[in-house]
């Protein structure tokens, strides 16, 4: 398993690491400012590698082995200089795409330096890093554990106070692991256990669930209908984060279809069923983002450097999460009312508090 740590100390990358990864825009690598603070040997080799590192799908990182006291392996990853409608300023997707391949098979202590244009890009960068380190695997061969220590820096220096971003990165990795798990391993009961485990130990969070035929007593007939013949009964799980000194309510409602055959219209044309499972991790109202959101907020709220809004003109969020298993029964479609501001949760950039 690979552990991800966020640090605001450049020294954590200069000593005791087995491999050093440097990620920056091509222009910044040519300028050399991301390399400030490293030894002359590392800087010299990094500048040479920067000439060979190319951004984009047809490009790739440049790497070499180093002798002596320097990190045993040095990898330089170049990012695009310009942005487009497909590439945001944070370059989160580009970072995750490159790191996924570059960090594959990493062992021991790994140092990761990412150069940013602006400190406000830290959140997107951290999410990209987290996405590049998947947790799920069913490989039987023993694999040495790795620890990736990430440091973010701008021209003004190292980005500080990253503790409140760690829960967001962990939530991305948790979401990724659940999506990667096949339905044979992640049924409704396991899904509920995962949800409870994710909030275990977090203050001011309560968990409740309605399972099987109890759904009928609550009037949730549609949820019961689509999962009533499954081997594992359907359920609704409510994660309620209710910190003190707050008022109002924000609700996120998500559906978790652990398996979807298409009901009476089987999705067998063009292998459509193979990709159905990914739907519930991509966008609201899918289940995984819905219940990972309160986990991020609740964990971050305990951080002294927290910059997430604790009172977004409402009580910080109450999150119902539904998890059902679709069978051959296909009930009439219904629309669940959604609070007016359910999806108006403010995007918070690192270094700046957004006004709710």
C-alpha positions as CSV (number, residue, x, y, z in Angstrom):
1,X,0.0,0.0,0.0
2,X,1.2,3.5,-0.7
3,X,0.8,6.2,2.0
4,X,0.4,9.8,1.0
5,X,1.8,12.6,3.2
6,X,1.6,16.3,2.6
7,X,4.4,18.5,3.9
8,X,5.4,22.1,4.0
9,X,9.1,21.4,4.6
10,X,11.4,21.2,1.6
11,X,13.9,19.4,3.8
12,X,11.7,16.3,3.7
13,X,12.6,15.9,0.1
14,X,16.3,16.5,0.3
15,X,17.3,13.7,2.7
16,X,16.3,10.1,3.3
17,X,14.3,9.7,0.1
18,X,14.9,6.8,-2.3
19,X,13.4,8.6,-5.3
20,X,12.6,12.2,-6.1
21,X,9.9,13.3,-8.5
22,X,9.8,16.9,-9.8
23,X,6.6,18.1,-11.5
24,X,6.4,21.5,-13.2
25,X,5.5,23.4,-16.3
26,X,8.0,23.1,-19.1
27,X,8.8,26.9,-18.9
28,X,9.3,26.7,-15.2
29,X,11.7,23.8,-15.5
30,X,13.6,25.7,-18.1
31,X,13.7,28.7,-15.8
32,X,14.9,26.5,-12.9
33,X,13.1,28.2,-10.0
34,X,11.3,24.9,-8.8
35,X,14.8,23.5,-8.2
36,X,15.8,26.1,-5.6
37,X,16.9,24.5,-2.4
38,X,18.2,21.3,-3.8
39,X,21.8,20.2,-4.1
40,X,23.9,21.3,-7.1
41,X,24.0,17.7,-8.3
42,X,20.2,17.3,-8.2
43,X,19.8,20.6,-10.0
44,X,22.3,19.8,-12.6
45,X,20.7,16.4,-13.4
46,X,17.2,17.8,-13.2
47,X,18.0,20.5,-15.8
48,X,19.3,17.9,-18.2
49,X,16.3,15.7,-17.7
50,X,14.0,18.7,-18.3
51,X,15.3,18.9,-21.8
52,X,14.0,15.4,-22.5
53,X,10.7,15.5,-20.5
54,X,7.7,16.2,-22.7
55,X,4.2,17.1,-21.7
56,X,1.0,15.6,-23.1
57,X,-0.1,12.1,-24.0
58,X,2.6,11.7,-26.6
59,X,5.3,12.9,-24.2
60,X,6.5,11.5,-20.9
61,X,8.8,11.9,-18.0
62,X,12.6,11.7,-18.0
63,X,14.4,9.8,-15.4
64,X,17.9,8.6,-14.3
65,X,19.7,6.9,-11.4
66,X,22.0,9.0,-9.2
67,X,25.1,7.9,-7.3
68,X,26.2,8.9,-3.9
69,X,24.1,10.6,-1.2
70,X,21.6,12.0,-3.7
71,X,18.2,10.3,-4.2
72,X,18.8,7.0,-5.9
73,X,16.3,7.9,-8.6
74,X,15.4,11.2,-10.1
75,X,12.3,11.7,-12.3
76,X,11.3,15.0,-14.0
77,X,7.7,15.4,-15.3
78,X,6.9,18.4,-17.6
79,X,3.4,19.9,-17.8
80,X,1.9,22.0,-20.5
81,X,2.7,25.7,-20.3
82,X,-0.7,26.8,-21.6
83,X,-4.2,25.9,-20.5
84,X,-7.4,25.2,-22.6
85,X,-11.0,24.3,-22.1
86,X,-9.7,20.7,-21.5
87,X,-6.9,21.6,-19.2
88,X,-7.6,23.7,-16.1
89,X,-4.9,26.0,-14.4
90,X,-4.5,23.5,-11.6
91,X,-3.6,20.8,-14.2
92,X,-5.1,18.2,-11.9
93,X,-5.9,15.7,-14.6
94,X,-2.6,16.1,-16.3
95,X,-0.7,15.6,-13.0
96,X,-2.7,12.5,-12.1
97,X,-2.2,11.0,-15.6
98,X,1.6,11.4,-15.5
99,X,2.0,10.3,-11.9
100,X,-0.1,7.2,-12.2
101,X,2.4,5.7,-14.6
102,X,5.5,7.3,-13.1
103,X,4.7,6.2,-9.5
104,X,3.7,2.7,-10.4
105,X,5.8,0.2,-8.6
106,X,7.3,2.9,-6.3
107,X,9.1,1.5,-3.2
108,X,10.4,3.0,0.0
109,X,10.4,6.7,0.7
110,X,9.4,8.8,-2.3
111,X,9.7,12.6,-2.5
112,X,7.3,14.6,-4.7
113,X,7.7,18.3,-5.6
114,X,5.0,20.0,-7.6
115,X,5.5,23.6,-8.7
116,X,2.4,25.7,-8.9
117,X,1.6,29.0,-10.6
118,X,-0.5,30.1,-7.7
119,X,-1.1,28.8,-4.1
120,X,-4.8,28.7,-4.8
121,X,-4.2,25.7,-7.1
122,X,-3.1,23.6,-4.1
123,X,-6.5,21.8,-3.7
124,X,-6.7,20.7,-7.3
125,X,-3.1,19.6,-7.3
126,X,-3.6,17.5,-4.1
127,X,-6.7,15.9,-5.6
128,X,-4.7,15.0,-8.7
129,X,-1.9,13.5,-6.6
130,X,-4.4,11.4,-4.6
131,X,-6.0,10.1,-7.8
132,X,-2.7,8.9,-9.1
133,X,-2.3,6.5,-6.1
134,X,-5.1,3.9,-6.3
135,X,-5.6,1.7,-3.3
136,X,-7.5,-1.3,-4.7
137,X,-5.6,-4.3,-5.9
138,X,-6.0,-8.0,-6.1
139,X,-2.5,-8.9,-7.0
140,X,-1.2,-11.8,-5.0
141,X,2.5,-11.0,-5.1
142,X,3.8,-9.3,-2.1
143,X,4.7,-5.6,-2.7
144,X,6.9,-3.3,-0.6
145,X,5.0,-0.5,1.0
146,X,5.8,3.1,-0.2
147,X,5.4,6.5,1.4
148,X,5.0,9.5,-0.9
149,X,5.7,12.8,0.7
150,X,4.4,15.7,-1.4
151,X,5.6,19.3,-1.2
152,X,3.9,22.1,-3.2
153,X,5.8,25.3,-4.0
154,X,5.3,28.6,-5.9
155,X,7.8,31.3,-6.8
156,X,7.0,32.8,-3.4
157,X,8.0,29.7,-1.5
158,X,6.6,26.4,-0.2
159,X,2.8,26.3,0.3
160,X,2.1,25.9,4.0
161,X,-0.9,24.5,6.0
162,X,-1.7,21.5,3.8
163,X,-3.2,19.5,6.7
164,X,-6.8,20.6,5.8
165,X,-6.3,19.3,2.3
166,X,-5.3,15.8,3.3
167,X,-8.9,14.6,4.0
168,X,-9.9,15.6,0.4
169,X,-7.0,13.6,-1.0
170,X,-7.9,10.6,1.1
171,X,-11.6,10.9,0.1
172,X,-10.5,10.8,-3.6
173,X,-8.6,7.6,-2.9
174,X,-11.5,6.1,-1.0
175,X,-13.9,6.9,-3.8
176,X,-11.5,5.4,-6.3
177,X,-11.1,2.2,-4.3
178,X,-14.9,1.7,-4.0
179,X,-15.3,2.2,-7.8
180,X,-12.6,-0.3,-8.5
181,X,-14.1,-2.9,-6.3
182,X,-16.2,-5.4,-8.3
183,X,-19.8,-5.9,-7.3
184,X,-19.0,-9.4,-6.0
185,X,-17.0,-7.7,-3.2
186,X,-19.0,-4.4,-2.8
187,X,-22.7,-5.2,-2.2
188,X,-25.1,-3.0,-0.3
189,X,-24.1,-4.3,3.2
190,X,-20.4,-3.8,2.4
191,X,-21.1,-0.4,1.1
192,X,-22.8,0.6,4.3
193,X,-19.9,-0.8,6.4
194,X,-17.5,1.3,4.2
195,X,-19.6,4.4,4.9
196,X,-19.7,3.8,8.6
197,X,-15.9,3.1,8.7
198,X,-15.2,6.4,6.8
199,X,-16.8,8.5,9.5
200,X,-15.8,6.4,12.5
201,X,-14.2,8.6,15.1
202,X,-15.2,11.9,13.6
203,X,-16.8,14.2,16.1
204,X,-20.5,15.3,15.7
205,X,-21.2,12.6,13.1
206,X,-24.1,10.1,13.5
207,X,-25.0,7.3,11.2
208,X,-28.4,5.7,10.7
209,X,-29.8,3.2,8.2
210,X,-33.1,1.8,7.0
211,X,-32.7,-1.7,5.6
212,X,-34.9,-4.1,3.6
213,X,-38.6,-4.2,4.4
214,X,-38.2,-1.4,6.8
215,X,-38.0,0.8,3.7
216,X,-41.7,0.2,3.1
217,X,-42.6,1.4,6.6
218,X,-40.8,4.7,5.8
219,X,-42.6,5.0,2.5
220,X,-39.5,4.4,0.4
221,X,-41.2,2.0,-2.0
222,X,-39.2,2.9,-5.1
223,X,-35.9,2.1,-3.4
224,X,-37.4,-1.2,-2.0
225,X,-38.8,-2.2,-5.4
226,X,-35.5,-2.1,-7.3
227,X,-33.6,-4.1,-4.8
228,X,-36.2,-6.4,-3.1
229,X,-35.2,-9.6,-5.0
230,X,-31.4,-9.1,-4.4
231,X,-29.4,-11.4,-2.2
232,X,-28.4,-8.4,-0.1
233,X,-31.3,-6.1,0.8
234,X,-31.3,-2.5,-0.3
235,X,-31.0,0.3,2.2
236,X,-30.7,4.0,2.8
237,X,-27.8,5.3,4.9
238,X,-27.9,8.7,6.5
239,X,-24.6,10.4,7.5
240,X,-25.5,13.4,9.7
241,X,-22.7,15.9,10.5
242,X,-24.1,18.4,13.0
243,X,-21.3,20.5,14.6
244,X,-22.3,22.9,17.5
245,X,-23.0,26.6,17.0
246,X,-24.3,26.1,13.4
247,X,-27.8,26.5,12.0
248,X,-29.6,25.5,8.8
249,X,-29.2,22.4,6.7
250,X,-27.4,21.4,3.5
251,X,-28.3,18.1,2.1
252,X,-26.5,15.9,-0.5
253,X,-28.5,13.0,-1.8
254,X,-26.8,10.3,-3.9
255,X,-27.8,6.9,-5.4
256,X,-25.4,4.0,-5.1
257,X,-26.3,1.3,-7.7
258,X,-23.8,-1.4,-6.9
259,X,-25.1,-3.4,-9.9
260,X,-27.4,-2.3,-12.7
261,X,-28.7,-4.8,-15.2
262,X,-31.0,-2.3,-16.9
263,X,-34.1,-4.0,-15.6
264,X,-36.4,-5.2,-18.4
265,X,-34.1,-3.5,-20.9
266,X,-30.8,-5.4,-20.4
267,X,-27.7,-3.3,-21.2
268,X,-26.0,-5.9,-23.2
269,X,-25.5,-4.0,-26.5
270,X,-22.0,-2.8,-27.0
271,X,-20.8,-3.9,-23.5
272,X,-22.7,-1.0,-22.0
273,X,-23.1,-2.8,-18.7
274,X,-19.3,-3.0,-18.2
275,X,-19.0,0.7,-17.6
276,X,-22.2,1.3,-15.6
277,X,-20.5,1.0,-12.3
278,X,-18.3,4.1,-13.0
279,X,-21.4,6.3,-13.2
280,X,-21.8,6.5,-9.5
281,X,-18.4,8.1,-8.9
282,X,-18.4,10.8,-11.6
283,X,-21.0,13.4,-10.7
284,X,-23.9,14.3,-8.4
285,X,-26.2,12.8,-7.5
286,X,-23.9,9.7,-7.4
287,X,-23.4,8.1,-4.1
288,X,-19.7,8.2,-3.6
289,X,-19.1,12.0,-3.9
290,X,-22.2,12.6,-1.8
291,X,-21.1,10.8,1.3
292,X,-17.4,11.6,0.8
293,X,-18.2,15.3,1.0
294,X,-19.2,15.3,4.7
295,X,-16.2,13.1,5.5
296,X,-13.9,15.8,4.0
297,X,-15.6,18.7,5.8
298,X,-15.9,16.9,9.2
299,X,-12.2,15.8,9.2
300,X,-11.0,19.2,7.9
301,X,-13.0,21.1,10.5
302,X,-10.7,19.8,13.3
303,X,-7.6,21.2,11.6
304,X,-6.3,24.5,13.1
305,X,-5.6,25.7,9.6
306,X,-9.0,24.8,8.2
307,X,-10.1,26.9,5.4
308,X,-13.3,25.0,4.6
309,X,-16.5,27.0,5.4
310,X,-17.9,25.7,8.6
311,X,-21.2,27.6,8.4
312,X,-22.2,28.1,4.8
313,X,-25.4,30.0,5.7
314,X,-26.7,26.6,6.9
315,X,-25.7,23.7,9.1
316,X,-22.6,22.1,7.6
317,X,-24.0,19.3,5.7
318,X,-26.5,16.6,6.5
319,X,-25.9,13.9,3.9
320,X,-28.4,11.1,3.1
321,X,-26.8,8.3,1.0
322,X,-28.9,5.7,-0.8
323,X,-27.4,2.3,-1.8
324,X,-29.6,-0.1,-3.7
325,X,-29.2,-3.1,-6.0
326,X,-31.1,-3.1,-9.3
327,X,-32.9,-6.3,-10.3
328,X,-35.3,-7.3,-13.1
329,X,-38.1,-5.2,-11.6
330,X,-38.3,-1.8,-13.1
331,X,-40.6,0.6,-11.2
332,X,-41.9,3.9,-12.5
333,X,-39.3,6.7,-12.3
334,X,-39.8,9.3,-9.6
335,X,-38.0,12.5,-8.8
336,X,-36.7,13.1,-5.3
337,X,-37.0,16.8,-4.2
338,X,-33.6,18.4,-3.7
339,X,-32.9,21.4,-1.5
340,X,-32.6,24.6,-3.5
341,X,-29.0,25.1,-2.4
342,X,-27.9,21.4,-2.3
343,X,-25.4,21.8,-5.1
344,X,-24.3,25.4,-4.2
345,X,-21.6,24.3,-1.9
346,X,-18.8,26.9,-2.4
347,X,-15.6,25.8,-4.1
348,X,-12.8,26.8,-1.7
349,X,-9.3,27.5,-3.0
350,X,-6.3,27.1,-0.8
351,X,-5.2,30.4,0.7
352,X,-8.6,32.1,0.3
353,X,-11.9,31.7,2.2
354,X,-14.9,31.8,-0.1
355,X,-18.0,33.6,1.1
356,X,-21.1,31.5,1.3
